[in-house]
Amino acid sequence: MNSFTDVSAKQLRHAASIKERIDELEHELSQILGTSHARTGGSDHSTAPRRTGKRRMSAAGRAAIAAGARARWARIKGTATKSATKPKRKMSAAGRARLSALAKARWKKARAAGRATL
């Protein structure tokens, strides 16, 4: 390939006219195809990777996000309903007595074995 120092003025003018025709044809092609991004300044963007298709979210995922957003806005506005907040969990008296009896039995066994810690 010739470098620019070896090119005559006639060849340079011919190359410039060819380049102008290429630009005009690209512009005309983009108008026909309805694309607004014609090649500019010789930079070729055709090597850039293109996305094929859109990312899609499932209906359940979208519903979960929407429900979370509604709950956040309800908390901010102070209009949160009782169902939006989780009820405090309570243990029955029988359950507390059962756990207490188990803990006392563990400690009795540990003290019998001569330990001061479990």
Backbone bond lengths (Angstrom), bond angles and torsions (degrees), N, CA, C in turn:
res aa  C-N    CA-C-N  psi(-1)  N-CA   C-N-CA  omega(-1)  CA-C   N-CA-C  phi
1 M - - - 1.443 - - 1.515 108.93 -
2 N 1.312 117.15 140.45 1.458 122.31 -179.13 1.525 110.70 -77.25
3 S 1.324 115.90 142.70 1.457 119.09 173.10 1.523 108.15 -86.02
4 F 1.324 116.99 169.28 1.460 120.58 -176.60 1.522 112.42 -67.15
5 T 1.310 117.84 -21.39 1.466 119.46 179.75 1.523 111.48 -75.78
6 D 1.338 117.49 -23.96 1.466 121.19 -179.24 1.522 112.61 -92.15
7 V 1.342 118.66 -3.14 1.455 122.07 -176.21 1.524 109.17 -87.98
8 S 1.320 114.77 134.23 1.472 118.50 178.41 1.527 109.10 -79.87
9 A 1.319 116.24 166.21 1.463 121.57 -179.50 1.522 110.39 -62.69
10 K 1.343 116.66 -37.32 1.463 121.06 -179.86 1.530 110.44 -64.01
11 Q 1.333 116.44 -44.12 1.460 120.63 179.44 1.540 111.13 -65.65
12 L 1.317 116.35 -36.91 1.455 121.04 179.11 1.527 111.66 -65.85
13 R 1.349 116.49 -41.62 1.470 120.38 177.16 1.523 110.14 -64.52
14 H 1.343 116.89 -40.82 1.464 121.42 179.69 1.542 110.34 -63.32
15 A 1.339 116.81 -42.45 1.465 121.26 178.80 1.533 110.87 -64.14
16 A 1.336 116.11 -38.69 1.459 120.30 179.48 1.526 110.92 -66.16
17 S 1.328 117.60 -39.50 1.464 120.20 179.54 1.531 110.85 -68.36
18 I 1.321 117.24 -37.07 1.465 120.86 176.87 1.533 109.72 -63.86
19 K 1.330 116.34 -42.84 1.457 121.03 179.68 1.523 110.65 -62.55
20 E 1.326 118.10 -40.10 1.460 121.70 178.04 1.525 110.82 -63.67
21 R 1.347 117.19 -41.60 1.464 120.52 178.18 1.522 111.22 -64.28
22 I 1.342 116.60 -39.35 1.464 120.62 178.34 1.525 110.15 -62.11
23 D 1.355 116.50 -44.70 1.467 120.34 179.49 1.521 111.41 -62.91
24 E 1.331 117.75 -41.51 1.465 121.19 178.68 1.525 111.03 -63.35
25 L 1.336 116.28 -43.00 1.461 120.13 179.83 1.527 111.68 -66.28
26 E 1.340 117.11 -38.98 1.466 119.91 177.14 1.518 110.61 -63.73
27 H 1.327 116.72 -40.86 1.457 120.79 178.41 1.536 110.17 -63.01
28 E 1.317 116.52 -44.44 1.464 121.35 179.39 1.527 110.63 -63.16
29 L 1.331 116.60 -41.30 1.458 121.26 178.91 1.529 111.14 -64.25
30 S 1.321 116.66 -41.32 1.463 118.92 179.57 1.528 111.08 -66.46
31 Q 1.320 118.16 -32.53 1.460 120.84 176.43 1.525 110.80 -68.82
32 I 1.325 117.09 -39.93 1.459 121.27 180.00 1.531 110.47 -66.46
33 L 1.335 116.61 -45.11 1.456 121.08 -177.15 1.521 112.41 -80.45
34 G 1.309 117.43 -11.96 1.453 120.90 177.98 1.503 113.91 80.83
35 T 1.302 117.93 18.04 1.461 120.53 176.75 1.507 109.05 -92.56
36 S 1.332 115.99 141.51 1.457 119.31 -176.93 1.513 112.38 -99.29
37 H 1.327 117.71 -5.26 1.455 119.13 -176.77 1.531 109.86 -107.01
38 A 1.301 114.82 87.77 1.457 119.65 175.58 1.520 108.41 -82.66
39 R 1.293 117.13 158.58 1.444 121.61 179.67 1.514 109.41 -66.56
40 T 1.322 117.16 131.74 1.456 120.63 -178.07 1.508 110.11 -123.74
41 G 1.297 115.91 136.62 1.452 121.64 172.41 1.504 115.03 62.60
42 G 1.295 118.37 21.06 1.451 121.01 176.58 1.521 113.91 79.85
43 S 1.326 118.92 -1.30 1.454 119.99 178.47 1.519 108.81 -82.32
44 D 1.305 116.53 122.63 1.462 121.64 -175.86 1.519 109.18 -96.83
45 H 1.318 117.20 116.03 1.447 121.91 -179.87 1.525 111.48 -95.64
46 S 1.306 118.23 8.40 1.457 120.08 -176.73 1.519 111.79 -73.95
47 T 1.335 118.60 -14.81 1.455 120.29 179.99 1.521 112.14 -85.31
48 A 1.335 118.16 -10.74 1.461 121.30 179.87 1.531 109.44 -69.56
49 P 1.345 117.59 140.06 1.469 119.10 179.79 1.519 110.66 -67.77
50 R 1.309 115.96 141.68 1.458 121.24 -179.69 1.505 109.21 -111.02
51 R 1.326 115.78 146.50 1.457 120.69 176.25 1.514 109.40 -79.08
52 T 1.280 115.09 139.91 1.460 119.65 174.84 1.513 107.78 -114.15
53 G 1.298 116.84 108.36 1.458 121.19 178.92 1.510 112.52 87.71
54 K 1.322 114.91 166.22 1.456 121.16 -179.65 1.517 110.10 -101.03
55 R 1.312 114.51 157.92 1.452 118.87 171.09 1.513 106.99 -79.72
56 R 1.291 116.37 135.59 1.455 119.47 -177.63 1.523 109.46 -122.66
57 M 1.321 114.34 147.68 1.455 120.40 179.08 1.528 108.46 -112.11
58 S 1.312 114.72 144.08 1.465 118.47 179.17 1.524 109.62 -69.97
59 A 1.315 115.82 158.50 1.468 120.87 179.46 1.525 110.17 -63.99
60 A 1.331 116.45 -36.47 1.465 119.78 179.83 1.523 110.79 -66.85
61 G 1.326 116.88 -40.95 1.464 120.51 177.91 1.513 111.94 -63.57
62 R 1.322 115.81 -42.45 1.468 120.55 179.61 1.526 110.13 -65.90
63 A 1.340 117.06 -40.32 1.460 121.13 178.88 1.528 111.10 -64.24
64 A 1.335 116.97 -39.44 1.465 120.60 179.46 1.524 110.71 -65.53
65 I 1.323 117.09 -41.42 1.462 121.06 178.41 1.527 110.23 -64.90
66 A 1.334 116.78 -42.98 1.465 121.08 179.99 1.527 110.79 -64.14
67 A 1.331 117.60 -41.31 1.461 120.58 179.59 1.524 110.81 -64.56
68 G 1.316 116.85 -40.51 1.464 120.76 177.49 1.517 111.61 -63.11
69 A 1.330 116.03 -41.41 1.465 120.05 179.12 1.523 110.84 -64.92
70 R 1.336 116.91 -41.61 1.470 120.07 178.24 1.525 110.93 -62.52
71 A 1.333 116.31 -41.30 1.469 120.08 179.65 1.522 110.69 -65.27
72 R 1.331 117.57 -41.28 1.471 120.43 178.01 1.521 111.32 -61.47
73 W 1.335 116.14 -46.04 1.469 119.51 -179.96 1.527 110.93 -64.42
74 A 1.327 117.59 -36.81 1.461 120.53 178.62 1.526 110.14 -64.27
75 R 1.333 117.65 -40.37 1.468 120.53 178.27 1.527 110.53 -65.94
76 I 1.342 116.74 -41.04 1.464 120.57 -179.39 1.527 110.57 -64.91
77 K 1.315 116.23 -44.27 1.466 120.93 -177.69 1.522 112.24 -78.07
78 G 1.317 117.86 -14.54 1.457 120.58 -179.79 1.508 113.18 80.29
79 T 1.310 117.58 19.74 1.463 121.06 -179.27 1.518 111.50 -110.02
80 A 1.329 115.95 24.14 1.463 119.61 -178.32 1.525 109.69 -66.21
81 T 1.293 115.68 132.65 1.463 120.56 178.85 1.512 109.28 -83.61
82 K 1.317 116.53 168.22 1.455 121.22 -178.66 1.529 111.01 -64.36
83 S 1.340 116.99 -31.32 1.462 120.03 -177.93 1.523 111.65 -74.41
84 A 1.336 117.31 -20.77 1.459 120.35 -178.87 1.526 111.23 -75.67
85 T 1.350 116.87 -29.21 1.456 120.02 179.13 1.525 108.63 -99.55
86 K 1.319 116.25 144.13 1.459 120.31 -179.05 1.529 109.66 -75.17
87 P 1.342 117.64 137.90 1.462 119.22 177.83 1.524 110.22 -72.12
88 K 1.323 115.59 149.93 1.450 120.01 179.12 1.525 108.85 -70.81
89 R 1.333 115.83 133.81 1.458 119.95 -177.64 1.522 109.77 -82.70
90 K 1.319 116.09 136.19 1.456 121.47 -177.98 1.524 109.64 -122.65
91 M 1.312 114.57 146.96 1.461 119.70 177.63 1.529 108.32 -103.18
92 S 1.286 115.16 140.67 1.471 119.16 179.81 1.528 109.54 -72.83
93 A 1.319 115.33 162.46 1.471 121.06 179.22 1.526 110.32 -63.43
94 A 1.317 116.71 -36.22 1.468 120.84 179.53 1.524 110.26 -66.69
95 G 1.308 116.66 -39.60 1.465 120.89 178.79 1.515 111.39 -64.68
96 R 1.361 116.45 -42.47 1.469 120.11 178.17 1.528 110.79 -63.82
97 A 1.329 116.67 -40.20 1.476 121.09 179.98 1.526 110.34 -64.77
98 R 1.324 116.45 -40.46 1.476 120.04 179.82 1.523 110.51 -64.05
99 L 1.351 118.23 -45.18 1.469 121.61 179.54 1.528 110.76 -65.26
100 S 1.325 116.77 -38.11 1.460 120.48 178.82 1.529 110.55 -63.76
101 A 1.323 116.62 -42.07 1.465 120.95 179.35 1.527 110.60 -64.10
102 L 1.334 117.05 -40.40 1.468 120.60 178.30 1.521 111.01 -64.10
103 A 1.349 116.99 -42.86 1.467 120.64 -179.62 1.526 110.58 -64.66
104 K 1.343 117.33 -42.38 1.467 121.00 179.19 1.527 110.45 -62.08
105 A 1.323 116.93 -38.59 1.467 120.81 179.39 1.535 110.22 -66.51
106 R 1.330 117.05 -40.00 1.473 119.51 178.22 1.521 110.74 -63.16
107 W 1.336 116.62 -44.62 1.459 120.11 -179.56 1.534 111.26 -65.48
108 K 1.320 117.90 -39.58 1.467 121.40 179.35 1.525 110.39 -60.93
109 K 1.355 115.37 -41.62 1.465 120.85 179.81 1.535 110.48 -67.64
110 A 1.345 116.75 -40.20 1.464 121.11 -179.45 1.529 110.42 -66.34
111 R 1.350 118.24 -42.48 1.459 121.34 180.00 1.532 111.14 -67.37
112 A 1.344 116.30 -34.66 1.473 120.40 177.96 1.514 110.44 -64.84
113 A 1.375 115.44 -30.98 1.461 119.63 179.65 1.522 111.38 -84.36
114 G 1.362 117.80 -0.94 1.458 121.46 175.86 1.532 113.01 85.96
115 R 1.335 117.65 18.21 1.485 120.33 -179.91 1.512 110.08 -98.72
116 A 1.330 114.86 149.57 1.457 119.70 177.17 1.539 110.19 -101.62
117 T 1.345 116.59 -10.54 1.456 121.14 177.98 1.514 109.38 -131.16
118 L 1.314 115.21 160.92 1.463 118.74 178.02 1.500 106.80 -81.49
